[in-house]
Amino acid sequence: MIAKTKEFLSEIRVELSKSSWPWNPEEKGVKKYKELIDSTLIVVIAMILLSGFVSLCDLVLLKAGSWVIR
């Protein structure tokens, strides 16, 4: 059981070393997280636009449905 756990943890370390992290470890302060902040901002803007689109579609379908029922 312990041998399997050690092997698992070593495999995790190898896989994490292959990945690309969204920050630059050589930078200091907020500049270090620029890519992370930019990506988060894009996601928030996309979420706001999508929620506006869904709300608009809901309003249009509501009005169309009430017109059909009348």
C-alpha atoms as an extended CHARMM CRD file, in Angstrom:
* protein
*
        70  EXT
         1         1  MET       CA              0.0000000000        0.0000000000        0.0000000000  PROA      1               0.0000000000
         2         2  ILE       CA              2.7850000000        2.4600000000        0.8880000000  PROA      2               0.0000000000
         3         3  ALA       CA              4.7410000000        1.5540000000       -2.2560000000  PROA      3               0.0000000000
         4         4  LYS       CA              1.6900000000        2.2820000000       -4.4260000000  PROA      4               0.0000000000
         5         5  THR       CA              1.1840000000        5.6140000000       -2.6690000000  PROA      5               0.0000000000
         6         6  LYS       CA              4.8100000000        6.6060000000       -3.2390000000  PROA      6               0.0000000000
         7         7  GLU       CA              4.5730000000        5.6020000000       -6.8940000000  PROA      7               0.0000000000
         8         8  PHE       CA              1.3510000000        7.5920000000       -7.2750000000  PROA      8               0.0000000000
         9         9  LEU       CA              2.9080000000       10.6920000000       -5.7100000000  PROA      9               0.0000000000
        10        10  SER       CA              5.9950000000       10.4110000000       -7.9190000000  PROA      10              0.0000000000
        11        11  GLU       CA              3.7710000000       10.1450000000      -11.0020000000  PROA      11              0.0000000000
        12        12  ILE       CA              1.8900000000       13.2450000000       -9.8610000000  PROA      12              0.0000000000
        13        13  ARG       CA              5.1740000000       15.1390000000       -9.5380000000  PROA      13              0.0000000000
        14        14  VAL       CA              6.2130000000       14.1120000000      -13.0800000000  PROA      14              0.0000000000
        15        15  GLU       CA              2.8710000000       15.1610000000      -14.5670000000  PROA      15              0.0000000000
        16        16  LEU       CA              2.8650000000       18.4980000000      -12.7130000000  PROA      16              0.0000000000
        17        17  SER       CA              6.3490000000       19.2610000000      -14.0090000000  PROA      17              0.0000000000
        18        18  LYS       CA              4.9820000000       18.9050000000      -17.5700000000  PROA      18              0.0000000000
        19        19  SER       CA              2.1630000000       21.3940000000      -17.0430000000  PROA      19              0.0000000000
        20        20  SER       CA              2.1890000000       25.1100000000      -17.7760000000  PROA      20              0.0000000000
        21        21  TRP       CA              1.1960000000       27.3210000000      -14.8700000000  PROA      21              0.0000000000
        22        22  PRO       CA             -0.7200000000       30.5870000000      -15.4080000000  PROA      22              0.0000000000
        23        23  TRP       CA              1.8360000000       32.7240000000      -13.5960000000  PROA      23              0.0000000000
        24        24  ASN       CA              5.4440000000       33.7090000000      -14.0650000000  PROA      24              0.0000000000
        25        25  PRO       CA              7.5030000000       32.7270000000      -10.9990000000  PROA      25              0.0000000000
        26        26  GLU       CA             10.2160000000       35.2510000000      -11.9050000000  PROA      26              0.0000000000
        27        27  GLU       CA              7.8830000000       38.2690000000      -11.5370000000  PROA      27              0.0000000000
        28        28  LYS       CA              6.9980000000       39.9070000000       -8.2380000000  PROA      28              0.0000000000
        29        29  GLY       CA              3.6770000000       41.2270000000       -6.9360000000  PROA      29              0.0000000000
        30        30  VAL       CA              0.5330000000       41.4120000000       -9.0610000000  PROA      30              0.0000000000
        31        31  LYS       CA              2.5460000000       41.1980000000      -12.3060000000  PROA      31              0.0000000000
        32        32  LYS       CA              3.2580000000       37.5790000000      -11.3840000000  PROA      32              0.0000000000
        33        33  TYR       CA             -0.4230000000       36.7020000000      -11.8880000000  PROA      33              0.0000000000
        34        34  LYS       CA             -1.0920000000       38.7650000000      -15.0530000000  PROA      34              0.0000000000
        35        35  GLU       CA             -2.0780000000       35.7820000000      -17.2340000000  PROA      35              0.0000000000
        36        36  LEU       CA             -4.2850000000       34.3980000000      -14.4720000000  PROA      36              0.0000000000
        37        37  ILE       CA             -6.0240000000       37.7600000000      -13.9360000000  PROA      37              0.0000000000
        38        38  ASP       CA             -6.5000000000       38.2720000000      -17.6890000000  PROA      38              0.0000000000
        39        39  SER       CA             -8.0020000000       34.7950000000      -18.1010000000  PROA      39              0.0000000000
        40        40  THR       CA            -10.3320000000       35.3410000000      -15.1580000000  PROA      40              0.0000000000
        41        41  LEU       CA            -11.4380000000       38.6830000000      -16.5910000000  PROA      41              0.0000000000
        42        42  ILE       CA            -12.2350000000       37.0610000000      -19.9440000000  PROA      42              0.0000000000
        43        43  VAL       CA            -14.3200000000       34.3880000000      -18.2180000000  PROA      43              0.0000000000
        44        44  VAL       CA            -16.2600000000       36.9930000000      -16.2070000000  PROA      44              0.0000000000
        45        45  ILE       CA            -16.9600000000       39.1010000000      -19.3160000000  PROA      45              0.0000000000
        46        46  ALA       CA            -18.0780000000       36.0170000000      -21.2600000000  PROA      46              0.0000000000
        47        47  MET       CA            -20.3550000000       35.0170000000      -18.3830000000  PROA      47              0.0000000000
        48        48  ILE       CA            -21.9680000000       38.4830000000      -18.2980000000  PROA      48              0.0000000000
        49        49  LEU       CA            -22.5020000000       38.4770000000      -22.0830000000  PROA      49              0.0000000000
        50        50  LEU       CA            -23.9550000000       34.9680000000      -22.0360000000  PROA      50              0.0000000000
        51        51  SER       CA            -26.3170000000       35.7870000000      -19.1760000000  PROA      51              0.0000000000
        52        52  GLY       CA            -27.5050000000       38.8850000000      -21.0770000000  PROA      52              0.0000000000
        53        53  PHE       CA            -28.1120000000       36.8020000000      -24.2050000000  PROA      53              0.0000000000
        54        54  VAL       CA            -30.0400000000       34.1540000000      -22.2640000000  PROA      54              0.0000000000
        55        55  SER       CA            -32.1140000000       36.8650000000      -20.5420000000  PROA      55              0.0000000000
        56        56  LEU       CA            -32.9030000000       38.4880000000      -23.8970000000  PROA      56              0.0000000000
        57        57  CYS       CA            -33.9360000000       35.1270000000      -25.3980000000  PROA      57              0.0000000000
        58        58  ASP       CA            -36.1070000000       34.4420000000      -22.3650000000  PROA      58              0.0000000000
        59        59  LEU       CA            -37.8060000000       37.8300000000      -22.7160000000  PROA      59              0.0000000000
        60        60  VAL       CA            -38.4310000000       37.3230000000      -26.4500000000  PROA      60              0.0000000000
        61        61  LEU       CA            -39.8490000000       33.8320000000      -25.9200000000  PROA      61              0.0000000000
        62        62  LEU       CA            -42.0160000000       35.0720000000      -23.0620000000  PROA      62              0.0000000000
        63        63  LYS       CA            -43.4770000000       37.8420000000      -25.2170000000  PROA      63              0.0000000000
        64        64  ALA       CA            -43.9610000000       35.4500000000      -28.1670000000  PROA      64              0.0000000000
        65        65  GLY       CA            -45.6550000000       32.9130000000      -25.9170000000  PROA      65              0.0000000000
        66        66  SER       CA            -48.0200000000       35.4700000000      -24.4450000000  PROA      66              0.0000000000
        67        67  TRP       CA            -48.8550000000       36.7070000000      -27.9630000000  PROA      67              0.0000000000
        68        68  VAL       CA            -49.6450000000       33.1430000000      -29.1180000000  PROA      68              0.0000000000
        69        69  ILE       CA            -51.8030000000       32.4100000000      -26.0600000000  PROA      69              0.0000000000
        70        70  ARG       CA            -53.8140000000       35.6130000000      -26.4870000000  PROA      70              0.0000000000
